[in-house]
Amino acid sequence: MCGIIAYKGEKKASEILFEGLKNLEYRGYDSAGMITLENKNFDLRKDKGKVDEVNRKLNFLGMNGNFGMAHTRWSTHGVPSKINCHPHLSNDGNIAVVHNGIIENYQILRTELEREGYYFVSGTDSEVIPILVEKFMKEYNFKDSVFKTLKMLEGTFAVIFINKFSNELIASRKSISLIFGIGDKEFFLSSNFNSFIKYTKKVFFLEDEDVI
């Protein structure tokens, strides 16, 4: 079990994401990571350790931008380590993903992607997700590429995608909780509404295979 949270709005994303991670740490505490987007540039910081430990090393609160997502991990595929932390990126660095759950057919997908020339830096099942999106984006737009990727995944997931060039966020779930919150000119996604409930009471519980 892991905890994921995303924010898009007018506030400093890292402050909201860090607070959310602290509230989600009961779901996993062997590593933590955060990514923010500003001026079409990602700032990605992650490492093994509890949220406060990683923050002391990497200073999550120093990350700028009003759009981003974060992850606190309980390892399933891949040992606790910096390279296995989320978020994960596509090979071209344009797509970022956080994932909670298990991709049961990841090894088949990974082998095929490696055969096509893509490379993997982690031992996780999750890394296949952004790389699949990158592959499909050679022919399709971001949204369609995400839909095609979701159809390839077998298992359970709550997953959030960010495209750094289009400023778009897409999320979906299957058998894993994912909650959507709408505030005043801001949006939240999280594994648990307690991570953002102080900002809005307008909350929607996504159903299986919903995509937003």
C-alpha positions, -999 to +999 in steps of 0.1 A: +000+000+000+012+035-009-001+070-006-004+094-036-015+130-038-016+156-066-025+193-066-032+219-093-042+254-084-029+288-074-011+279-041+024+267-038+020+230-046+050+217-025+035+230+007+001+212+001+018+181-012+042+179+018+013+183+043-006+156+023+023+132+024+025+135+062-012+126+064-007+096+041+025+082+057+005+055+075+001+040+040+038+036+034+070+050+049+101+034+033+105+062+008+090+095-004+091+116-035+077+148-050+076+164-084+064+199-093+060+216-126+069+252-133+074+269-167+073+234-184+102+222-162+100+193-137+116+195-103+119+159-091+132+150-056+129+116-040+148+092-017+143+063+007+133+071+042+104+086+060+088+119+048+105+141+073+139+124+068+137+128+030+125+164+034+155+172+056+178+159+029+161+173-002+139+202+010+106+195-006+093+229+006+119+246-016+102+233-047+084+259-068+053+258-090+015+254-083+012+220-100+026+187-088+022+153-071+039+132-045+041+096-032+049+078+000+059+042-006+055+008+009+076-013-014+062-042-033+082-045-065+118-033-059+136-028-026+134+005-008+159+027-027+162+061-044+158+047-079+127+028-069+110+058-053+081+075-071+074+096-091+088+077-122+095+094-155+093+083-192+127+079-210+123+113-225+115+129-192+082+144-204+058+122-185+057+117-148+036+091-129+028+081-094+011+047-088-004+028-060-011-008-066+004-037-085+008-041-123+006-079-126+017-081-162+046-056-158+073-081-167+057-089-200+053-052-208+088-044-196+104-071-218+085-059-249+095-023-242+131-032-237+130-051-270+118-019-286+148+000-272+133+016-241+153+014-209+144+010-172+163+025-142+142+010-114+131-025-103+095-014-100+064-025-118+053+011-120+080+024-144+063+006-173+034+031-171+051+064-181+072+045-207+041+031-223+026+066-225+058+078-242+056+050-267+020+058-276+027+095-279+047+088-310+013+084-327-013+099-304-019+128-281-014+126-244-050+118-234-053+090-260-019+077-250-030+074-214-062+056-224-042+031-245-018+026-216-046+020-191-060-007-214-026-025-213-024-027-175-035-058-156-038-056-119-048-029-094-039+007-096-046+043-087-024+063-110-018+099-118-001+112-150+014+146-157+026+159-191+051+187-185+046+203-220+008+203-220+003+212-183-023+183-182-030+159-154-049+127-159-058+101-133-076+068-131-082+039-107-090+002-106-097-015-073-076+011-054-091+042-038-086+076-055-105+107-044-110+140-063-114+173-046-125+206-060-116+238-042-116+275-052-097+275-085-078+244-074-080+206-077-068+177-055-064+140-060-054+116-032-056+082-017-074+096+013-095+128+015-080+136+049-049+147+031-067+177+016-100+181+035-089+214+052-089+230+017-123+217+004-153+197+014-163+191-022-151+155-026-158+128-052-149+092-048-138+078-082-154+045-093-135+017-109-120+026-143-131+062-140-107+086-157-105+123-150 
